[in-house]
Amino acid sequence: MATDCTQGLDTGFVALGYAKVAFLGVIQGITELLPISSTAHMRVVPALLGWRDPGSAFSAAMQLAALAAVVSYFWADVRRLAGESVAAAVRRQWDDDALRLVVWIALATVPIVLAGAFLSPVLNQCGSPLRGLAVVGWACIAMAVLLGLAEIAARHRKTLAEASFLDAMIVGVAQVGALIPGVSRSGSTLTAALGLGFKRGEAARFSFLLGLPAIALAGLKELWELHKAHLDAHGWSVLAVGLVVASISAFVAIWGLMRILERFSAWPFVVYRGLLGAVILAGAGAGWLR
């Protein structure tokens, strides 16, 4: 499938135009925060429709839509953690629970920042091998297996208030898996949190709050890369449309995920991921996905 490069950066989304990017923004927003891999859908949906790959720059920049949705949905938590941690720091009350959690979240972000910096040249290059359909398909299947095992083994007892530094670091290391297309950031962190014994709803809450710095950094970094690549005004306007649409759909996705986890389990996502991975591999092998 054809791709567009702007100074080596994959910017295929620009050629798609407003309507197609808006449609993909809905898909991106929904799948970004569900544990089913937005990258997999950004590879499969355009391929099925005969469209070009929107590119890794589009997926990375859409992190800002996810950021807006997570902050909006968990605003009470974000405001409490920010306010209480700042107040505790001013008082030099270093054992404050909110301040401690904020510090843990910051430290848990370090692994994905280091790994992202190391893999950035490969992830963002035009025709990146990591965006190959085989990689995405096998990653989907592998995460389906791991999420299923976590659901089976999980005790569903712990709450966010009971989270430890080790819990935060394990989920933070799991977040590194999100750099592999097809794994999903929410999928890898939710799997880790469930495996650590958190209740389903609390596991999702922990996953989203811990991921806020990484989501923000990834989105802002990609905007900077697009700025350095001298993306033109038309390109920025197309991206803006995708961001607005994706923000709205991502908020709806969080609401749906929390309801499913609170009332049912993660098994619907396990089954979906497994089937998606199988379809991707079968389609790539048969030649009707390229």
FIMARKE-122860 format. One record per residue: x, y, z of N, C-alpha, C, O in turn; residue in three letters. Coordinates in pm, whole numbers, padded with zeros to 5 digits, always signed. Layout:
REM residues N
XYZXYZXYZXYZALA
...
This chain:
REM residues 290
+00084-00119+00000+00000+00000+00000+00088+00125+00000+00191+00127+00066MET
+00049+00226-00072+00130+00347-00085+00137+00421+00047+00043+00418+00127ALA
+00249+00486+00070+00265+00570+00188+00322+00704+00145+00383+00715+00039THR
+00302+00805+00228+00359+00936+00205+00464+00962+00310+00447+00927+00427ASP
+00575+01025+00269+00681+01059+00362+00704+01209+00361+00709+01272+00255CYS
+00717+01266+00481+00755+01405+00495+00885+01406+00572+00886+01390+00694THR
+00996+01426+00500+01130+01420+00558+01150+01291+00637+01199+01293+00750GLN
+01111+01179+00575+01131+01049+00638+01022+01007+00734+01023+00893+00781GLY
+00927+01097+00766+00819+01068+00860+00697+01019+00783+00657+01079+00683LEU
+00638+00911+00830+00522+00851+00761+00398+00936+00787+00345+00934+00898ASP
+00351+01008+00687+00236+01099+00702+00127+01066+00600+00073+01156+00535THR
+00097+00939+00585-00004+00898+00488-00141+00954+00514-00224+00959+00423GLY
-00169+00997+00638-00301+01047+00672-00338+01173+00594-00456+01198+00569PHE
-00238+01252+00554-00267+01378+00486-00340+01354+00354-00436+01424+00322VAL
-00294+01255+00279-00355+01226+00149-00495+01167+00160-00570+01166+00063ALA
-00531+01117+00278-00664+01059+00295-00773+01165+00295-00886+01137+00253LEU
-00743+01284+00341-00842+01391+00342-00929+01389+00467-00917+01300+00551GLY
-01015+01490+00477-01093+01513+00600-01192+01400+00632-01195+01352+00745TYR
-01272+01359+00537-01377+01261+00563-01319+01127+00606-01365+01068+00703ALA
-01217+01079+00534-01157+00951+00568-01085+00957+00703-01092+00863+00781LYS
-01017+01067+00729-00947+01081+00857-01048+01091+00971-01022+01039+01080VAL
-01161+01156+00948-01265+01163+01051-01317+01023+01082-01337+00988+01198ALA
-01339+00943+00979-01384+00805+00998-01280+00725+01075-01313+00653+01170PHE
-01153+00738+01034-01047+00667+01104-01029+00721+01247-00985+00649+01336LEU
-01062+00849+01266-01055+00907+01400-01152+00839+01495-01121+00818+01613GLY
-01270+00804+01445-01367+00730+01526-01310+00593+01565-01315+00553+01681VAL
-01255+00523+01466-01196+00392+01492-01079+00403+01587-01067+00325+01682ILE
-00992+00500+01562-00874+00520+01646-00914+00553+01789-00859+00497+01884GLN
-01010+00642+01805-01053+00683+01938-01110+00568+02018-01081+00554+02137GLY
-01193+00486+01954-01254+00373+02023-01149+00269+02060-01148+00219+02172ILE
-01062+00236+01966-00968+00126+01988-00844+00167+02067-00775+00082+02122THR
-00816+00297+02074-00697+00344+02146-00703+00310+02294-00602+00273+02354GLU
-00822+00322+02352-00834+00303+02496-00899+00171+02535-00910+00140+02654LEU
-00942+00092+02438-00986-00044+02465-00865-00136+02448-00776-00105+02369LEU
-00861-00247+02519-00743-00336+02510-00745-00425+02385-00731-00547+02394PRO
-00762-00360+02268-00774-00437+02144-00681-00387+02034-00688-00435+01921ILE
-00595-00293+02064-00493-00240+01973-00547-00149+01863-00608-00195+01766SER
-00523-00021+01880-00561+00076+01777-00476+00059+01652-00524+00077+01541SER
-00348+00026+01671-00259+00010+01556-00306-00101+01464-00301-00088+01342THR
-00351-00211+01524-00402-00322+01443-00519-00275+01357-00529-00310+01239ALA
-00606-00197+01415-00723-00148+01341-00684-00044+01236-00745-00036+01130HIS
-00581+00036+01267-00536+00134+01169-00464+00069+01052-00448+00131+00946MET
-00420-00054+01069-00360-00128+00957-00467-00204+00879-00463-00209+00756ARG
-00564-00262+00952-00663-00348+00887-00774-00269+00817-00806-00296+00701VAL
-00832-00172+00888-00948-00099+00832-00913-00029+00701-00986-00046+00603VAL
-00804+00050+00695-00771+00112+00565-00743+00008+00456-00778+00029+00340PRO
-00679-00103+00494-00647-00207+00395-00775-00267+00338-00785-00289+00217ALA
-00872-00294+00425-00999-00351+00378-01076-00254+00289-01146-00295+00197LEU
-01062-00124+00318-01133-00022+00240-01055+00023+00116-01103+00104+00037LEU
-00934-00030+00101-00853+00009-00013-00786+00144+00003-00746+00206-00096GLY
-00774+00191+00127-00710+00319+00153-00564+00296+00190-00525+00186+00228TRP
-00483+00400+00178-00344+00391+00220-00334+00390+00371-00425+00435+00441ARG
-00224+00339+00420-00197+00337+00563-00184+00482+00611-00104+00558+00555ASP
-00260+00523+00714-00247+00661+00763-00111+00691+00823-00075+00807+00839PRO
-00035+00587+00857+00101+00607+00904+00114+00611+01055+00017+00637+01126GLY
+00234+00586+01102+00260+00583+01246+00247+00721+01308+00215+00732+01426SER
+00273+00827+01230+00262+00963+01284+00118+00992+01326+00095+01059+01427ALA
+00022+00944+01248-00119+00964+01280-00154+00894+01411-00215+00954+01499PHE
-00113+00768+01423-00144+00692+01544-00081+00757+01668-00145+00765+01773SER
+00043+00803+01655+00111+00863+01769+00048+00996+01808+00030+01024+01927ALA
+00016+01079+01709-00045+01208+01739-00183+01192+01803-00225+01277+01882ALA
-00253+01084+01770-00385+01058+01826-00379+01028+01975-00483+01021+02041MET
-00257+01011+02029-00244+00994+02173-00302+01114+02247-00351+01101+02360GLN
-00296+01232+02185-00349+01351+02249-00500+01345+02263-00557+01401+02357LEU
-00566+01277+02169-00711+01256+02180-00740+01165+02299-00834+01187+02375ALA
-00658+01060+02312-00673+00969+02426-00648+01043+02557-00717+01021+02656ALA
-00548+01132+02556-00516+01211+02676-00637+01295+02719-00673+01297+02836LEU
-00697+01363+02623-00814+01447+02654-00927+01364+02711-00994+01406+02805ALA
-00949+01245+02655-01058+01159+02701-01031+01107+02842-01121+01107+02926ALA
-00908+01062+02868-00875+01006+02999-00884+01114+03108-00941+01090+03214VAL
-00828+01231+03080-00832+01340+03178-00977+01381+03206-01013+01408+03320VAL
-01059+01387+03102-01199+01426+03119-01275+01323+03201-01349+01358+03293SER
-01256+01195+03167-01333+01089+03235-01288+01074+03381-01371+01056+03470TYR
-01158+01081+03404-01106+01062+03539-01067+01196+03602-00971+01203+03680PHE
-01140+01302+03568-01105+01435+03614-01101+01444+03767-01013+01511+03822TRP
-01193+01378+03835-01194+01383+03981-01065+01326+04037-01006+01382+04130ALA
-01020+01214+03981-00894+01154+04026-00774+01242+03993-00686+01263+04076ASP
-00772+01294+03870-00660+01378+03826-00651+01503+03912-00542+01541+03957VAL
-00764+01568+03934-00765+01691+04016-00723+01662+04159-00647+01740+04217ARG
-00770+01552+04216-00735+01518+04354-00586+01488+04366-00519+01539+04456ARG
-00534+01406+04274-00392+01371+04281-00303+01494+04262-00203+01510+04332LEU
-00341+01580+04168-00261+01700+04143-00265+01794+04262-00161+01840+04310ALA
-00385+01821+04311-00399+01915+04422-00335+01866+04550-00262+01941+04615GLY
-00361+01741+04586-00310+01687+04712-00158+01666+04707-00090+01686+04808GLU
-00106+01626+04591+00039+01604+04583+00115+01736+04589+00220+01744+04653SER
+00063+01840+04524+00129+01971+04531+00125+02024+04673+00225+02075+04724VAL
+00009+02012+04737-00004+02060+04876+00091+01984+04968+00152+02043+05057ALA
+00104+01853+04947+00193+01771+05030+00338+01809+05007+00417+01813+05102ALA
+00374+01837+04881+00512+01876+04850+00545+02010+04915+00656+02028+04966ALA
+00450+02104+04915+00471+02234+04978+00493+02216+05128+00577+02283+05188VAL
+00416+02124+05187+00428+02098+05331+00547+02005+05362+00579+01982+05479ARG
+00611+01953+05257+00720+01855+05271+00674+01730+05344+00747+01669+05422ARG
+00550+01694+05315+00492+01573+05373+00513+01460+05273+00422+01424+05198GLN
+00634+01404+05273+00674+01312+05167+00605+01176+05174+00611+01099+05079TRP
+00540+01148+05285+00471+01019+05297+00323+01028+05258+00249+00933+05279ASP
+00281+01141+05202+00141+01158+05160+00107+01057+05049+00187+01037+04957ASP
-00009+00995+05059-00048+00890+04963-00057+00943+04820-00010+00877+04727ASP
-00116+01061+04801-00133+01117+04667+00003+01151+04605+00029+01119+04489ALA
+00091+01215+04684+00223+01251+04635+00303+01125+04600+00373+01121+04499LEU
+00292+01024+04685+00364+00900+04661+00318+00835+04531+00401+00786+04454ARG
+00187+00833+04505+00135+00773+04382+00181+00851+04259+00214+00791+04157LEU
+00182+00984+04269+00227+01066+04157+00374+01038+04126+00411+01027+04009VAL
+00456+01027+04229+00599+00996+04209+00614+00858+04147+00696+00840+04057VAL
+00536+00762+04192+00542+00627+04136+00504+00627+03989+00568+00560+03907TRP
+00400+00703+03956+00356+00711+03816+00468+00771+03729+00493+00723+03619ILE
+00533+00874+03781+00643+00936+03707+00758+00837+03685+00812+00827+03575ALA
+00793+00764+03789+00902+00666+03777+00863+00551+03685+00947+00498+03612LEU
+00736+00511+03689+00690+00400+03606+00684+00439+03458+00672+00352+03372ALA
+00694+00567+03429+00693+00615+03290+00832+00606+03227+00845+00605+03105THR
+00935+00600+03311+01073+00599+03262+01101+00484+03164+01163+00508+03060VAL
+01056+00360+03192+01087+00251+03097+01038+00276+02956+01113+00252+02861PRO
+00915+00323+02939+00864+00343+02803+00928+00465+02737+00940+00468+02615ILE
+00969+00563+02815+01039+00679+02758+01174+00634+02700+01210+00672+02589VAL
+01248+00555+02777+01379+00507+02730+01363+00415+02610+01436+00427+02511LEU
+01268+00322+02617+01246+00229+02507+01196+00302+02383+01234+00269+02271ALA
+01109+00401+02404+01056+00477+02292+01164+00556+02221+01165+00565+02098GLY
+01256+00615+02298+01367+00690+02238+01457+00598+02157+01507+00636+02052ALA
+01477+00476+02208+01563+00380+02139+01500+00330+02009+01568+00314+01908PHE
+01368+00306+02012+01299+00247+01897+01240+00351+01802+01191+00315+01695LEU
+01245+00478+01840+01182+00583+01759+01223+00583+01612+01137+00597+01526SER
+01353+00568+01580+01391+00569+01438+01324+00458+01357+01295+00477+01239PRO
+01301+00343+01420+01238+00231+01350+01087+00248+01345+01025+00222+01242VAL
+01028+00292+01456+00883+00303+01464+00827+00407+01369+00720+00387+01312LEU
+00898+00518+01352+00845+00630+01274+00890+00633+01128+00843+00717+01052ASN
+00978+00544+01090+01026+00548+00952+00917+00501+00856+00829+00424+00893GLN
+00924+00547+00733+00829+00505+00632+00847+00356+00603+00960+00309+00586CYS
+00737+00283+00599+00743+00140+00575+00809+00063+00688+00878-00036+00663GLY
+00789+00108+00812+00852+00044+00927+00819-00105+00932+00702-00142+00919SER
+00919-00191+00949+00893-00335+00958+00806-00372+01078+00741-00476+01077PRO
+00806-00288+01181+00726-00317+01299+00577-00298+01274+00494-00344+01352LEU
+00542-00230+01164+00401-00214+01129+00356-00321+01029+00247-00312+00974ARG
+00440-00420+01005+00403-00528+00916+00284-00606+00971+00267-00617+01092GLY
+00202-00660+00882+00081-00729+00924+00112-00853+01008+00038-00885+01101LEU
+00220-00922+00976+00255-01041+01053+00286-01004+01198+00243-01074+01290ALA
+00360-00894+01218+00393-00849+01354+00266-00814+01429+00248-00855+01543VAL
+00178-00738+01364+00053-00695+01428-00034-00815+01461-00090-00822+01571VAL
-00047-00908+01368-00132-01024+01389-00085-01111+01505-00164-01148+01591GLY
+00044-01144+01506+00097-01227+01614+00092-01155+01748+00071-01219+01852TRP
+00112-01023+01747+00104-00945+01872-00038-00950+01929-00056-00961+02050ALA
-00138-00942+01842-00278-00950+01885-00305-01084+01953-00367-01090+02059CYS
-00260-01190+01890-00284-01324+01944-00209-01343+02076-00265-01398+02171ILE
-00084-01299+02082-00005-01314+02204-00071-01241+02321-00077-01294+02432ALA
-00120-01119+02296-00183-01043+02403-00318-01101+02441-00359-01090+02557MET
-00388-01164+02347-00514-01232+02380-00486-01344+02479-00560-01362+02576ALA
-00380-01420+02454-00342-01530+02544-00305-01477+02681-00350-01530+02783VAL
-00222-01372+02686-00177-01317+02814-00292-01255+02892-00300-01272+03014LEU
-00382-01184+02823-00496-01124+02892-00589-01233+02946-00643-01219+03055LEU
-00607-01341+02868-00688-01452+02915-00628-01518+03038-00701-01549+03133GLY
-00497-01539+03038-00430-01598+03154-00442-01508+03276-00461-01555+03388LEU
-00430-01376+03254-00443-01281+03365-00584-01285+03423-00601-01278+03545ALA
-00683-01297+03337-00822-01304+03383-00847-01431+03464-00920-01429+03562GLU
-00786-01541+03421-00802-01667+03493-00733-01661+03630-00789-01706+03730ILE
-00613-01606+03633-00533-01606+03756-00569-01494+03852-00538-01502+03971ALA
-00633-01389+03802-00656-01269+03883-00744-01297+04005-00839-01375+03998ALA
-00709-01232+04118-00788-01247+04241-00894-01139+04252-00992-01156+04324ARG
-00877-01028+04180-00975-00919+04178-01005-00868+04320-01122-00854+04358HIS
-00901-00840+04395-00919-00794+04533-00864-00654+04558-00923-00578+04634ARG
-00753-00621+04496-00682-00497+04529-00750-00374+04468-00811-00381+04362LYS
-00737-00262+04539-00785-00133+04490-00665-00043+04464-00552-00076+04501THR
-00691+00070+04400-00582+00163+04369-00516+00214+04496-00395+00240+04498LEU
-00594+00229+04603-00538+00277+04729-00438+00179+04788-00354+00217+04869ALA
-00446+00052+04747-00356-00050+04798-00236-00075+04706-00154-00162+04734GLU
-00225+00001+04599-00115-00017+04504+00019+00012+04571+00030+00103+04653ALA
+00119-00065+04534+00254-00047+04589+00347+00007+04480+00310+00016+04363SER
+00467+00043+04520+00567+00089+04424+00599-00021+04323+00615+00005+04204PHE
+00608-00146+04373+00637-00258+04283+00525-00276+04181+00551-00304+04064LEU
+00399-00260+04225+00285-00269+04132+00300-00166+04020+00285-00198+03903ASP
+00331-00043+04059+00344+00065+03961+00456+00036+03862+00440+00059+03742ALA
+00568-00013+03910+00681-00039+03821+00654-00157+03728+00695-00156+03612MET
+00584-00259+03777+00551-00373+03692+00456-00330+03579+00475-00368+03464ILE
+00356-00251+03613+00264-00201+03511+00338-00107+03416+00311-00105+03296VAL
+00432-00029+03470+00511+00061+03387+00598-00015+03287+00609+00025+03171GLY
+00659-00123+03332+00741-00205+03240+00650-00271+03136+00687-00280+03019VAL
+00532-00316+03179+00438-00377+03084+00397-00278+02976+00369-00316+02862ALA
+00394-00151+03012+00355-00046+02918+00451-00036+02800+00412+00011+02693GLN
+00575-00080+02818+00673-00078+02709+00625-00161+02591+00656-00131+02476VAL
+00548-00266+02621+00496-00350+02514+00411-00274+02414+00395-00318+02300GLY
+00355-00160+02456+00270-00081+02367+00345-00028+02246+00284+00010+02147ALA
+00479-00025+02253+00557+00022+02139+00553-00076+02022+00582-00039+01909LEU
+00517-00201+02050+00504-00301+01944+00363-00293+01888+00267-00321+01960ILE
+00347-00256+01762+00213-00246+01704+00136-00376+01718+00186-00484+01685PRO
+00013-00366+01767-00070-00483+01788-00082-00523+01932-00170-00600+01968GLY
+00007-00471+02018+00004-00507+02161-00104-00427+02234-00185-00486+02305VAL
-00106-00296+02217-00200-00205+02283-00151-00165+02421-00121-00250+02504SER
-00142-00033+02444-00098+00016+02574-00197-00023+02682-00157-00073+02788ARG
-00326-00001+02657-00424-00038+02758-00429-00189+02777-00454-00237+02888SER
-00405-00264+02669-00405-00409+02679-00292-00460+02767-00313-00546+02852GLY
-00171-00408+02746-00055-00456+02822-00064-00413+02968-00032-00492+03057SER
-00106-00290+02995-00112-00243+03133-00230-00304+03208-00219-00335+03326THR
-00343-00321+03140-00459-00386+03203-00426-00531+03237-00463-00580+03344LEU
-00358-00599+03147-00317-00737+03172-00228-00746+03295-00247-00833+03380THR
-00130-00655+03305-00040-00655+03420-00115-00626+03548-00091-00691+03650ALA
-00204-00527+03545-00279-00491+03666-00371-00603+03713-00383-00629+03832ALA
-00435-00671+03618-00519-00785+03654-00434-00897+03713-00472-00959+03812LEU
-00318-00921+03652-00228-01023+03703-00177-00994+03843-00141-01086+03916GLY
-00174-00866+03880-00129-00827+04013-00241-00835+04117-00219-00806+04235LEU
-00361-00873+04072-00470-00895+04165-00567-00780+04183-00648-00784+04276GLY
-00560-00678+04098-00652-00566+04112-00792-00604+04064-00808-00688+03976PHE
-00892-00540+04123-01029-00554+04073-01033-00502+03931-00953-00416+03895LYS
-01124-00552+03849-01125-00517+03708-01136-00366+03686-01057-00308+03611ARG
-01233-00302+03751-01249-00158+03735-01129-00080+03786-01087+00018+03725GLY
-01073-00125+03899-00956-00060+03956-00833-00082+03867-00748+00006+03857GLU
-00825-00199+03804-00713-00227+03713-00716-00130+03595-00612-00078+03555ALA
-00836-00106+03541-00848-00012+03429-00815+00130+03474-00747+00204+03403ALA
-00863+00167+03591-00835+00301+03645-00685+00320+03666-00629+00424+03630ARG
-00620+00221+03724-00475+00224+03746-00402+00235+03612-00308+00313+03598PHE
-00447+00156+03515-00386+00156+03382-00393+00293+03317-00293+00341+03263SER
-00509+00356+03323-00526+00486+03257-00449+00597+03328-00383+00678+03263PHE
-00456+00601+03462-00385+00706+03535-00234+00692+03520-00164+00792+03502LEU
-00184+00569+03527-00041+00548+03512+00006+00584+03371+00120+00625+03351LEU
-00083+00567+03274-00044+00594+03136-00049+00739+03094-00004+00773+02984GLY
-00104+00827+03179-00120+00968+03140+00011+01035+03095+00013+01098+02990LEU
+00121+01023+03172+00245+01088+03126+00294+01032+02993+00338+01108+02907PRO
+00287+00900+02977+00335+00839+02853+00250+00881+02734+00302+00908+02626ALA
+00119+00886+02755+00028+00928+02648+00058+01072+02607+00066+01103+02489ILE
+00074+01159+02707+00102+01300+02680+00235+01318+02608+00244+01392+02510ALA
+00337+01250+02657+00470+01263+02596+00472+01211+02453+00533+01273+02366LEU
+00404+01098+02429+00402+01042+02294+00332+01136+02196+00379+01158+02084ALA
+00218+01191+02239+00144+01281+02151+00219+01410+02123+00227+01454+02008GLY
+00274+01471+02227+00347+01596+02210+00474+01576+02129+00511+01661+02047LEU
+00541+01464+02151+00662+01434+02074+00628+01424+01926+00703+01473+01841LYS
+00516+01359+01894+00481+01342+01754+00444+01475+01690+00476+01499+01574GLU
+00376+01562+01764+00347+01696+01711+00477+01771+01681+00487+01840+01580LEU
+00575+01757+01769+00703+01822+01748+00773+01766+01625+00832+01840+01547TRP
+00765+01633+01607+00826+01571+01490+00759+01620+01362+00826+01645+01262GLU
+00627+01633+01365+00555+01684+01247+00590+01830+01221+00599+01872+01106LEU
+00611+01906+01329+00653+02045+01313+00791+02053+01249+00815+02133+01160HIS
+00883+01968+01297+01018+01967+01240+01018+01922+01095+01104+01962+01016LYS
+00920+01836+01062+00911+01787+00924+00840+01887+00832+00822+01860+00714ALA
+00799+02003+00888+00735+02111+00812+00605+02064+00747+00580+02089+00629HIS
+00522+01997+00827+00388+01960+00779+00313+02088+00743+00314+02184+00820LEU
+00249+02090+00627+00184+02213+00581+00049+02235+00651+00002+02150+00727ASP
-00012+02351+00624-00137+02389+00691-00248+02289+00664-00328+02259+00753ALA
-00253+02238+00541-00355+02139+00508-00337+02013+00593-00434+01958+00644HIS
-00214+01969+00609-00185+01851+00690-00227+01871+00834-00284+01781+00896GLY
-00197+01989+00889-00236+02017+01028-00387+02019+01043-00440+01971+01144TRP
-00458+02074+00945-00604+02080+00955-00666+01941+00946-00765+01913+01015SER
-00609+01855+00862-00659+01717+00854-00636+01646+00987-00725+01576+01036VAL
-00518+01665+01046-00488+01604+01175-00581+01655+01283-00624+01578+01370LEU
-00613+01784+01280-00702+01844+01381-00840+01780+01377-00900+01754+01481ALA
-00890+01754+01257-01020+01687+01244-01016+01550+01310-01107+01513+01384VAL
-00909+01475+01282-00895+01343+01342-00888+01350+01493-00946+01265+01562GLY
-00818+01449+01546-00803+01462+01691-00935+01491+01760-00966+01433+01864LEU
-01014+01581+01702-01143+01616+01763-01237+01495+01765-01297+01464+01867VAL
-01248+01429+01652-01338+01313+01642-01290+01201+01733-01370+01137+01801VAL
-01159+01177+01735-01103+01070+01817-01122+01097+01967-01143+01004+02044ALA
-01116+01224+02007-01133+01259+02148-01273+01220+02197-01289+01165+02306SER
-01372+01249+02115-01511+01218+02152-01532+01067+02158-01590+01016+02254ILE
-01485+00996+02057-01506+00851+02053-01425+00782+02162-01467+00678+02214SER
-01308+00837+02198-01226+00778+02304-01296+00789+02440-01288+00697+02522ALA
-01364+00900+02463-01437+00917+02589-01547+00813+02599-01567+00752+02705PHE
-01619+00791+02490-01725+00689+02487-01664+00551+02510-01724+00466+02578VAL
-01544+00528+02455-01478+00398+02469-01444+00370+02616-01462+00258+02664ALA
-01396+00472+02688-01364+00452+02830-01491+00416+02907-01490+00324+02988ILE
-01596+00488+02880-01725+00461+02948-01767+00316+02923-01807+00246+03016TRP
-01758+00272+02798-01796+00135+02765-01706+00033+02832-01754-00069+02882GLY
-01574+00059+02831-01480-00035+02892-01507-00052+03040-01509-00164+03091LEU
-01529+00058+03111-01553+00050+03255-01681-00028+03284-01686-00104+03380MET
-01783-00010+03203-01909-00082+03224-01889-00232+03200-01940-00314+03276ARG
-01818-00266+03095-01795-00408+03064-01714-00475+03174-01747-00586+03217ILE
-01608-00409+03220-01522-00469+03322-01593-00479+03456-01574-00576+03530LEU
-01676-00381+03488-01746-00381+03616-01858-00485+03619-01885-00544+03723GLU
-01923-00508+03505-02038-00598+03502-02006-00737+03449-02076-00833+03482ARG
-01901-00750+03370-01869-00879+03310-01723-00916+03341-01689-00945+03455PHE
-01638-00914+03239-01497-00949+03257-01421-00901+03134-01476-00831+03048SER
-01293-00938+03126-01212-00901+03010-01222-01004+02898-01159-00987+02794ALA
-01301-01109+02916-01308-01215+02816-01358-01169+02678-01308-01219+02578TRP
-01454-01076+02670-01492-01029+02535-01374-00973+02456-01366-00992+02335PRO
-01282-00906+02525-01165-00850+02458-01064-00959+02423-00995-00949+02322PHE
-01055-01062+02507-00967-01175+02479-01009-01242+02348-00927-01266+02260VAL
-01139-01272+02339-01192-01338+02219-01175-01251+02096-01133-01298+01990VAL
-01208-01123+02109-01199-01032+01996-01055-01020+01946-01030-01025+01826TYR
-00961-01005+02040-00820-00991+02001-00771-01116+01930-00700-01107+01829ARG
-00808-01232+01982-00764-01356+01920-00817-01370+01778-00744-01408+01687GLY
-00946-01338+01759-01005-01346+01626-00944-01243+01533-00918-01272+01416LEU
-00919-01121+01584-00860-01016+01501-00721-01058+01454-00688-01041+01337LEU
-00641-01112+01544-00508-01157+01506-00512-01265+01401-00433-01264+01306GLY
-00606-01360+01417-00619-01469+01320-00660-01416+01184-00609-01461+01081ALA
-00754-01320+01183-00799-01261+01056-00685-01186+00987-00670-01195+00865VAL
-00606-01113+01065-00493-01038+01007-00392-01134+00944-00347-01111+00832ILE
-00357-01239+01015-00260-01335+00962-00314-01408+00840-00243-01430+00742LEU
-00443-01445+00847-00504-01514+00733-00512-01421+00613-00485-01463+00500ALA
-00550-01295+00636-00562-01199+00528-00428-01168+00465-00418-01154+00343GLY
-00326-01157+00549-00190-01129+00496-00141-01249+00416-00079-01232+00311ALA
-00168-01369+00466-00124-01488+00395-00195-01510+00263-00135-01556+00166GLY
-00326-01476+00261-00405-01496+00140-00387-01382+00040-00423-01395-00077ALA
-00332-01271+00087-00305-01161-00005-00414-01056-00013-00398-00959-00087GLY
-00527-01072+00061-00631-00970+00052-00613-00860+00158-00692-00766+00163TRP
-00511-00873+00241-00466-00764+00326-00322-00735+00290-00238-00825+00293LEU
-00292-00610+00257-00156-00575+00216-00108-00454+00292+00005-00409+00272ARG
